Amino acid sequence: MKRSIKKQIWLSRDEAEMLKKKAKKACLSEAGLMRFLLKGYEPKEKPDEEFYYEMSRIGELAESIESLSRMADRDNEVQMNLLREEVERWHRFQAAIEARFLTPDEAELKWR
C-alpha cells in the first residue's frame, strides 16, 4: 500500500515517551502502532524468548508425531487414524497459542 498523505501531530514529552514505549513493546514502529489503532486493532506485546522456545518445542513434538505416523504399520489403519488426529490436535493447539499471544485483538472502541 502506497502512503502518500503525511500527517503531523504534536505530543507532550510524556505522550511521546508513552508512544515510543508502547510501540517498542509491540515490536512496531510508532507509525505502525498508530495505523493498527486506527484500524481498530490493539496490538499485543511481543512475547519473551521463552514463548518462542516453547513454540519451537511444540513444533518439534508435532513433527515427531507426524514422523511416527508415517512410519506406523500401514496395515493398522486405526493406529494411523489416531496418530493423524493427534498431529492435527497439536497443530490446532500451536495455532491457538500463536493466535492468543501474537495476533492483535480488535479494540473495543466505541467511536469507530
C-alpha positions in Angstrom: 0.0 0.0 0.0 1.5 3.3 -1.0 1.1 6.0 1.6 1.1 9.5 0.1 -0.6 11.6 2.8 1.5 12.9 5.6 0.0 13.7 9.0 2.0 15.6 11.6 0.9 15.7 15.3 2.2 17.4 18.4 2.7 15.5 21.6 3.9 16.3 25.0 7.1 14.7 26.3 5.1 12.2 28.3 2.8 11.3 25.4 5.9 10.9 23.0 7.6 8.7 25.6 4.4 6.6 26.1 4.1 6.2 22.3 7.7 5.1 22.0 7.5 2.6 24.8 4.2 1.1 23.6 5.5 0.8 20.0 8.6 -0.9 21.3 6.6 -3.4 23.5 4.5 -4.3 20.4 7.7 -4.6 18.2 6.2 -1.9 15.9 7.2 1.5 14.7 5.4 4.4 16.2 3.6 5.0 12.9 2.8 1.2 12.6 1.3 1.3 16.1 -0.9 4.3 15.2 -2.1 2.5 12.0 -3.1 -0.6 14.0 -5.0 1.6 16.4 -6.7 3.5 13.6 -7.9 0.2 12.0 -9.4 -0.8 15.3 -6.8 -3.3 16.5 -4.9 -3.4 19.7 -1.5 -5.0 19.2 -0.1 -7.4 21.8 3.2 -7.1 23.4 5.9 -9.2 21.9 6.3 -12.4 23.9 9.5 -13.1 25.7 12.1 -15.6 24.4 10.7 -18.4 26.5 7.5 -18.3 24.4 9.4 -18.8 21.2 11.5 -21.6 22.7 8.3 -23.4 23.9 6.6 -22.9 20.5 9.6 -24.5 18.7 9.4 -27.4 21.2 5.7 -27.8 20.3 6.5 -27.8 16.6 9.2 -30.4 17.1 6.8 -32.6 19.0 4.2 -32.3 16.3 6.8 -33.2 13.7 7.8 -36.3 15.7 4.2 -37.4 15.9 3.8 -36.9 12.2 7.0 -38.8 11.5 5.8 -41.7 13.7 2.5 -41.8 11.8 4.4 -42.1 8.5 6.4 -45.0 9.9 3.5 -46.7 11.6 2.3 -50.1 10.3 0.3 -49.4 7.1 -1.9 -52.4 7.9 -3.1 -50.9 11.2 -5.5 -48.2 9.9 -6.8 -47.5 13.4 -3.4 -46.5 14.7 -2.8 -44.4 11.6 -6.0 -42.5 12.1 -5.2 -42.0 15.8 -1.8 -40.6 15.0 -3.2 -38.3 12.3 -5.8 -37.0 14.7 -3.1 -36.3 17.3 -0.9 -34.5 14.8 -3.9 -32.3 13.8 -4.7 -31.7 17.5 -1.1 -30.5 18.1 -1.2 -28.2 15.0 -4.5 -26.7 16.2 -3.0 -26.2 19.7 0.0 -24.5 18.3 -2.1 -22.2 16.1 -4.3 -21.3 19.1 -1.3 -20.4 21.2 0.1 -18.2 18.3 -3.3 -16.5 18.0 -3.5 -15.9 21.7 0.0 -14.3 22.1 0.8 -12.9 18.7 -2.4 -11.9 16.8 -3.7 -8.4 17.6 -7.1 -8.2 19.1 -9.9 -5.9 17.7 -10.1 -3.0 20.0 -13.4 -2.2 21.6 -13.5 1.4 20.5 -16.9 2.9 20.8 -16.2 5.7 18.4 -15.3 3.5 15.4 
